[in-house]
Amino acid sequence: MALRFGVLDQSPVLCVFVICARSSAEAERLATSINLRRVHMARGIDAPVPTLEEARAHRCSEPERTYVEQQRARGSARWH
């Protein structure tokens, strides 16, 4: 199954994911739920942001991992 994002209407949308943590490792751990949410959105799964437990239990396929990395690279910023 290909990962793709479909446009349902022409209304502008802004979505911002912000992760705040004391360390980069903790921020990466917290981001796992957002990463899985990105995969869900690409697959058309309309569900709340997964819990950390749900995200940890999910085994990402290689295409999913690549998709998440591409999405994160689009607008990532790190402030220390």
N, C-alpha and C positions, 0 to 999 in steps of 0.2 A: 504494500500500500504506500503510495507516494505521499509525502508530507507537503501540504499546500494550504495556503490561506485564501479563503474565498471572501469576496466582498459581497455583503448582503444588501447594503444600501449605499447611497452616496453621501451620507452624513459624515462630517469630519469627526474623528475620534482621537483622543490623546490618552495614552496609558503610560504610567510611570511606575516602575518597580524600584523601590529603594530598600536596601538592606543596610542596617546599622549594626555594627558589632565591635567588640574590643580588639579583634584580630582578623586577619584575612582568612585564616582557617575557619573561624567561627562564622564569618560572613559566607563563605563557600558552603558550609553545612546548612545554614539557614536558607541559602538560595536553592537548595535541592527541590523545595516545594514549588518555587517559581519556575524552575527548569521544567518540572513535570507539567505544570500548568501551560507552559508554552507548547509542549507536545500535545496536550489535550486540545488546545485551541486550534493547532494546525490540523488535527484529525477531526475537527468539528464536534468534539465532546464538550457539551455545555455543562460544566460542573464547577463547584467552588474550588478555590485554591486547595490543593491536597495538603494534608497534615504532613509534618516532618516524617512521621512513622510510615504513612502511605508512600511518600517519595522515596524513603530509604528502602522500602520493600520492592519498589519497581526496578526491574532490570532493563535499562535502556539498551535498545538495539544500536548498532553502529550508525544507521541513518538518523535515528533520533538524537544521538550524541552530536553528530555533525550539525544537524539542524539547530540544536540549542546553542552550540558554539557560534554559529553564524549569526543567530539572533542576538546573542549577548555582545558580539563584536560590533553590531550596528550602532550602538549608542552607549557603550560602557564608559563609565568614569569612576575613578577611584580617588577618594579623598582620604588623606591620612591625617 
